[in-house]
Amino acid sequence: MTHFASFTAAAQLHFGIVTDAGAISMNAAFPQFSSLQDVVVAGALKDLAKAAVGREIDFKLYDIQYELPVAHPEKIICVGVNFPDRNAEYKDGVEAPPNMSLFPRFARSFTSANAPLIRPPESEKLDYEGEIAIVIGKQGRRIPQDQAYDHIAAITLCNEGTIRDWVRHAKFNVTQGKNWESSGAMGPWLVPFTHPSQLDDIRITTHVNGELRQDDRTSRMLFPIKRQIEYISTFTTLMPGDIIITGTPTGAGARLDPPQFLKPGDIVTVTAEGIGTLTNTIADEQA
């Protein structure tokens, strides 16, 4: 499977292909694009992959630093409480609602693969949420479910890091707990979406310091990804480069007994079948 990535190497930002052997920069071959996001918006991922065939690597993997695959999307929309056990975690006796819970995240709240998630001085309750993110490749409004997958360009991984006490600051609002700078991560790359089997029933796991914390399958989502696209596109036009973060399984640190929040030195890995692994450490914010 092709891995499209944004990365810094030799003090320059590149977009291209990452393989087991190293990274191929495609900047020179596609001078009309300044970023991988531009490639997505233009619908040119296939062209990028085709042009990379037979090229030698430009950088070893240890010489690159991953950047966010899509750095400046118009919209990042997150789906909350989207697995049966996740709904039960709330212990409020309420059945899953007929419509999904949604909230926005800002691009600055995410960092890249292998970079630290930042714990702010205002709270020690930084938590993990492993998720799959989809990147929209085709504009659409009121998209029916049977056409929803036609609007996906690529998929990636997300650790939708959350400052838990700040999501409880208001009765109906979690936004302030979900948007601390560099509290979450996405990456390390984009995998082109070409077949429903890439999303319909794949396993997603989250490990903290090697311990399995989250483990579920997309087939158990309360609101499948096709339904997410249909519902979200009812009230807003989905644009190329937009990101939908599709929901996390049970097992976040806040729901353990006792709660276990992230601290400097921890290593969090989010893995999904057919996509790969997103790894991040934890660090305190520096003044």
C-alpha positions in Angstrom: 0.0 0.0 0.0 1.3 3.5 -0.9 2.1 5.8 2.0 1.9 9.5 1.1 3.7 11.8 3.6 4.7 15.3 4.4 8.1 15.4 6.0 11.0 17.7 6.7 14.5 16.7 5.6 17.6 18.7 4.9 15.9 21.8 6.4 13.2 21.7 3.8 9.5 20.6 3.7 8.8 17.8 1.3 5.8 15.8 0.2 6.1 12.4 -1.4 6.2 8.7 -0.8 7.5 6.8 2.2 8.6 3.2 1.9 10.4 0.7 4.2 13.7 1.8 2.5 13.2 5.6 2.9 11.4 8.6 1.6 11.0 9.9 -2.0 10.6 13.6 -2.4 8.2 14.6 -5.2 8.5 18.4 -4.8 10.5 18.8 -8.0 8.3 16.5 -10.0 5.1 18.5 -9.1 6.2 22.1 -8.8 2.5 23.2 -9.1 1.9 21.9 -5.5 3.4 23.3 -2.3 2.2 20.6 0.0 0.6 17.2 0.2 -2.7 18.9 1.1 -2.5 20.6 -2.4 -2.1 17.2 -3.9 -5.2 16.0 -2.1 -7.3 19.0 -3.0 -6.3 18.6 -6.7 -7.2 14.9 -6.7 -3.7 14.0 -7.8 -2.7 11.3 -5.3 -2.8 8.7 -8.1 -0.6 10.9 -10.3 1.9 11.2 -7.4 2.0 7.5 -6.8 2.5 6.8 -10.5 5.3 9.3 -10.9 7.1 7.8 -7.9 7.4 4.3 -9.5 11.0 3.3 -10.0 12.5 6.4 -8.3 15.3 6.0 -5.8 14.8 7.1 -2.3 16.1 10.6 -1.5 16.3 10.2 2.3 16.7 7.5 4.8 13.9 7.3 7.3 16.1 8.4 10.2 16.8 11.6 8.2 13.2 12.7 8.0 10.8 14.2 10.5 7.1 13.6 9.7 4.8 16.6 9.5 1.0 16.6 9.5 -0.2 15.0 6.3 -2.9 17.7 5.9 -1.7 20.7 7.8 -4.4 23.3 7.1 -7.8 21.7 6.5 -10.8 24.0 6.3 -12.6 21.7 8.8 -11.8 19.0 11.3 -14.9 17.4 12.7 -14.8 14.8 15.4 -17.4 12.1 16.2 -17.8 11.4 19.9 -19.1 8.3 21.8 -19.2 6.1 18.7 -18.7 2.6 20.1 -21.2 0.6 22.2 -18.9 0.1 25.2 -17.9 3.8 25.0 -21.5 4.8 25.5 -21.7 2.4 28.4 -18.6 4.0 30.0 -20.7 7.1 30.8 -22.7 4.9 33.3 -25.7 7.2 32.9 -28.2 4.5 31.9 -28.9 6.4 28.7 -29.1 4.4 25.4 -27.1 5.6 22.5 -28.8 8.6 20.9 -30.3 8.5 17.4 -27.8 11.1 16.1 -24.1 11.4 16.6 -22.3 13.8 18.9 -19.9 16.1 17.0 -17.3 18.8 17.9 -14.7 20.7 16.0 -10.9 20.6 16.4 -8.5 23.2 15.2 -5.4 22.3 13.1 -3.1 23.7 15.8 -4.3 21.2 18.3 -2.5 18.4 16.4 1.1 17.5 16.0 2.8 14.9 13.8 4.0 11.4 14.2 6.9 10.8 16.6 6.5 14.3 18.1 5.4 14.7 21.7 1.9 15.4 22.8 2.0 18.5 25.0 0.6 18.5 28.5 -0.2 22.1 29.5 0.5 23.6 33.0 -3.2 24.2 33.6 -4.0 20.4 33.8 -2.4 17.1 34.4 -5.3 15.2 32.9 -4.1 14.7 29.3 -5.7 11.6 27.9 -5.4 9.5 24.7 -8.0 8.5 22.2 -7.0 6.3 19.3 -9.0 6.8 16.1 -9.2 6.5 12.4 -9.4 9.8 10.4 -10.7 10.1 6.9 -9.6 12.8 4.5 -12.2 14.2 2.0 -11.2 14.3 -1.6 -14.4 15.3 -3.3 -16.7 18.2 -2.5 -20.2 17.3 -1.5 -23.4 18.4 0.3 -26.2 16.1 1.4 -24.2 13.1 0.3 -26.2 9.8 0.4 -24.6 6.9 2.2 -24.4 4.8 -1.0 -22.1 7.6 -2.4 -20.2 8.5 0.7 -17.1 6.5 0.1 -16.7 8.2 -3.3 -15.8 11.3 -1.4 -12.9 9.9 0.6 -9.4 10.5 -0.8 -7.4 8.9 2.0 -7.3 7.6 5.5 -4.8 8.1 8.4 -4.5 7.7 12.2 -5.3 10.0 15.0 -4.6 10.3 18.7 -7.4 12.7 19.6 -5.7 13.8 22.9 -8.0 15.4 25.4 -7.6 17.5 28.5 -10.3 15.7 30.5 -11.2 18.2 33.2 -11.6 21.0 30.6 -14.2 19.1 28.7 -16.4 19.4 31.9 -16.1 23.2 32.2 -19.5 23.7 30.5 -22.8 21.8 30.3 -22.9 21.2 26.6 -19.4 22.1 25.3 -16.3 20.0 25.1 -14.5 22.2 22.6 -12.1 23.8 25.2 -10.9 20.4 26.3 -10.3 19.2 22.8 -8.2 22.0 21.4 -5.1 22.5 23.5 -2.2 23.1 21.1 -0.3 19.9 20.2 -2.5 17.8 22.5 -3.3 15.4 19.7 -1.6 13.9 16.7 -2.3 12.7 13.2 -0.2 10.6 10.7 2.3 9.4 10.0 1.0 9.2 6.4 -2.0 9.1 4.2 -3.1 5.7 2.8 -5.2 6.1 -0.5 -8.8 4.9 0.0 -9.7 2.5 -2.8 -12.0 -0.1 -1.4 -14.7 -0.4 1.3 -12.7 -3.2 3.1 -10.2 -0.5 4.2 -12.8 0.9 6.6 -15.8 -1.4 7.0 -14.3 -3.9 9.5 -10.7 -3.1 10.6 -9.2 -3.4 14.0 -7.9 -0.4 15.9 -5.8 -0.5 19.0 -4.1 1.9 21.4 -1.1 1.0 23.6 0.4 3.1 26.4 4.0 2.0 27.3 3.2 -1.3 25.6 0.0 -2.0 27.5 -3.1 -2.6 25.4 -5.7 0.0 26.5 -8.1 0.2 23.5 -9.1 -2.5 21.1 -12.2 -2.6 18.8 -13.3 -2.9 15.2 -14.9 -0.3 12.9 -17.8 -2.7 12.2 -19.0 -2.0 15.8 -19.3 1.7 15.3 -22.7 3.1 16.4 -22.6 5.5 13.5 -20.6 4.0 10.6 -18.4 6.2 8.5 -20.9 6.3 5.6 -23.5 7.6 8.0 -21.0 10.2 9.4 -20.4 11.6 5.9 -24.1 11.6 5.1 -25.1 13.4 8.4 -22.2 15.9 8.5 -22.7 16.9 4.8 -26.3 17.6 5.5 -25.5 20.8 7.4 -22.1 21.7 5.9 -20.4 21.3 2.6 -17.5 18.8 2.8 -14.5 20.1 1.0 -11.3 18.4 -0.3 -8.9 18.3 2.5 -11.5 18.3 5.3 -10.9 15.7 8.0 -13.5 13.6 9.9 -12.2 11.9 13.0 -14.4 8.9 13.4 -14.6 7.9 17.1 -12.6 6.1 19.7 -13.1 2.7 21.4 -13.6 2.2 25.1 -10.5 2.2 27.3 -9.4 5.9 27.6 -7.4 6.7 30.7 -10.1 8.7 32.3 -12.4 5.7 32.5 -10.0 3.3 34.1 -10.2 2.6 37.8 -8.2 4.5 39.0 -7.9 6.9 36.1 -4.5 6.9 34.3 -3.6 10.1 32.6 -0.6 10.6 30.3 2.7 11.9 31.8 6.1 12.9 30.3 8.0 9.9 29.2 4.9 7.9 28.2 4.8 6.4 24.7 1.4 6.0 23.0 0.9 4.0 19.8 -2.3 3.9 17.8 -2.5 1.1 15.2 -5.1 0.1 12.6 -5.1 -2.7 10.1 -4.0 -1.6 6.6 -3.0 1.9 7.8 0.0 1.5 10.1 1.0 2.9 13.5 1.1 6.4 14.9 3.6 6.9 17.8 3.9 9.8 20.1 5.7 10.6 23.4 4.4 13.0 26.1 6.1 16.2 27.2 5.2 19.1 29.4 4.7 22.5 27.8 7.8 24.7 28.0 7.5 28.3 29.1 
